[in-house]
Amino acid sequence: MFDLYFGEMSRWNDGLILTAVMSTLSVVIGFFAALPIALARSKSKGILGFLALGYVNIFRGVPLLVLMFLIYYGSGQFSRELRGLGLWWFFRDAYYCGLLALVLNTAAYQAEIIRGSLDTISTSVLETNAALNLTRWTSFRRVLLPIAFAKALPPLGNEYILMVKATSLLAIITVFDLMGQARMIFSETFDLRVYYIAAAHYLVLVLLIEWGLRRFEARIKWMA
């Protein structure tokens, strides 16, 4: 097994870096995309709330692998229109299509996590903000959002870990992340130990993320 690892170390490292980058980017971008959706779900009962609910239901209901196929392979049917819009450079690249699928998926889940955290904030906090004459934007940005984030951190951390493992699906659309590299090495060696090495990489990455999240959570737990 050591020969499979050290002999292909550069490829394993490339795959590990890409997995870490893709999962982190998708979670960070998804978080900022989820904020307005969560706010609409929590505060709006009109058309915005309906659209936010529709987004959450669609992208939580469609399997991530199906979503990747629809974006990457389906966009080819609209190549002429996408070229006209100047977007074909994005949709012809498996990397960007995979990232888009991950972002759309995680944003739906993160929106529900943040919405739940916003809804659990005590009314006394809202009354204090009103007493201080804070604007709605200032109240949300400086008070409500930090409290909601602290409350949501454990489930958001779980979502991060799930996205790390979800990146393994990117190999199916020819993105050479950790799983993609494992498949390539297996196609050359036909040695099943390749997948044990890939599993060990995922395990180490997840354990490191859990360790970092626990330390970060300990620092901000007073906010919750």
N, C-alpha and C positions, 0 to 999 in steps of 0.2 A: 504493500500500500504506500510506503514511503516513496518508492520510485515513481508511482503515479502522481504523487503530490509534488515532490521536489523537481521531477522531470518536467512538469507542466506548471511550475509555480507562477510564472508570469501570466499565464492564461487564467489561473485560479484567482490571482490578485486582480486582474482586469475585471473578471466576472463579479468578484466580491465588491469592488469599488462601484461598478455600475449598479448592482443591486442596492447598495447603500444609498447611492445618489438618487436613483429612481424612486425608492420608497420614501426618502426624506423630502424630495421635491414634491411628490404627489400629496403627502400629508400637509406640508406647509402651504402649498397653493390651494389645496382642498380646504384648509382651515379658513383662509381668507374668503374663498368662495362660499363657504358654509355660513359665515357670519350674517350676511343679509338674508339668506334663506331662513336661518334660525330665528332672526328678528321678525321676519314676516310671519313665520309659523307661530311665534309666541304672542305677538302684539296685534297682527292684522287679521281681521275677519272678512275682509273684502276680497277683491280679485287677486291682490298680492298674496294673501294667505292661501287662496285656492291654487294659484300657480306654484307656490312653494310646496304645498302638499303634493301636487302632481309631480313635481320634480323628485321629491323624496320617494314617493311610491314607485315611480318608474325606474329610477336608478338603483333603488334597493331591491326591486323585483327582478330586473334583468340580470342574469348571471354575468359575472365579469368577463369570462371567456367569450361569451356571445357578444358582449359589448365590444371587445377588442376586435373580433371578426367583422362586426358591422362597420366599425370605423376604418379599419385597415383595408379589408378587402372590399367593403361596400363603397368606400369613397372612390374607388377606381371607376365605378359606373358614372361618376359625375366629374370625371377628370377635366372635360372641356369647360364645364361651368366653374370648377375650382381654379383652372388656369385663368379664366376670365377675371376672377376675383383676386387673382394673385396669391391664392392659398395652396396651390398644388404642391409647392415645395414642402409644405408642412405635412399634408396628408399622404404624400408618396413615401415618407420616411417612417419606417416601423417604430423607430425610437419615439418620435413625437406622437404617433398614433397610440402607442402603448401608454405613454405618459398621460395623454388626454383621457384615455379610458380609466386609468387609475384615479385621476383627479375627479372625474365625474362620479365615479363610484364612491370614493371616500368622502367627497363633499356631502353626499346624501346622508351618510351615516354620521358624519361629524355634525351636521346641521341638527339632527335629532338629539345628539348628545348635548350640544350647546343649548338647544331649546329647553331640554329638561332641566339643565342647570339654571337657566334664567328663570324658569317658572318656580324654582324652589327658593329663590331669594326672598327673604322676609319682607313683609310690607313695611316694617319699621325702617328699613333701609331706604325705601322709596319715599317715605314720609320725611326722613331726615334730608334727603336730597331736595325735596320740595321746600322744606323749611330754610335751606341754605340758598334758595333761589337759583339752583343750578339749571342750566338749559338741559333739554332732553339729550342733546348730543354730548355735552360735557358729563352729564350723569352717567350715560351709557359708557363713554370712553374711559372715564377715570374711576368709576365706582362699580357699576354693574358688570362690565366686561371682565375686570380683574377677578371679582368674586366668582363669577360664573366659570371663568377659566380654571381657577383653583379647585372648584367643585368638580369640574369635568375632567381634570387631569388624569385620574386613573382610567376612566373609559377611553379617553383620547390616547393614552399610552397603549392600551390594548389594541386600539385601531391601528396605531403605528406598527405594532408587532404583526398584526394581521396583514398589513400592506407589504411588509417585508416578505412574508411567505407568499402573498399573492403575486409578487413580481415573478415567481417561478413560471407563471403562465405566459410571460413575455417571450419565452423561448419558442412558443408555438408560432409566433408571428416573426420569427427570425431575429429577435433581439438577443445579443450575446451577453446576457447577464450571467449570474452564477449557474443557473440551470441550463442556459444556452451553451455555456462553455462545457458543462458536464456532458451534454448531449453530443457535442462535437468530439470531445475526447473519447467518449464511448463508441462513436461511429468509427473511430480510428483504431481502438484497442479491443473493443468488444469485451471489456473487463467491467463486471458489475460493481467492482469496488469503487469505481468512479462516483457512483451515487452515494456511497457511504461517506466519501470525502465531501461531496456537496452538502449532505445532511449535516456533517460536522461543522461546516462553514456557517450554515443557517443557524445552528444551535448556538455557536459562539456569538454570532451577531445579535441574536435575540437576547442572550444573557447579558451582553454589554449594554444593550438598550434598556433592559429592565433595571440594571444597576444604575445607569444614568438617570432614569426616570425616578427611581426611589430617592436618590440624592436630591434631585430637583424638587420633588414633591415635599421632602422634609423641609426645604428652605422656604416654601411658600404656603405651607399648610395653615399658617396663622390667618391667611386671607379668607379661607373657607369658613 
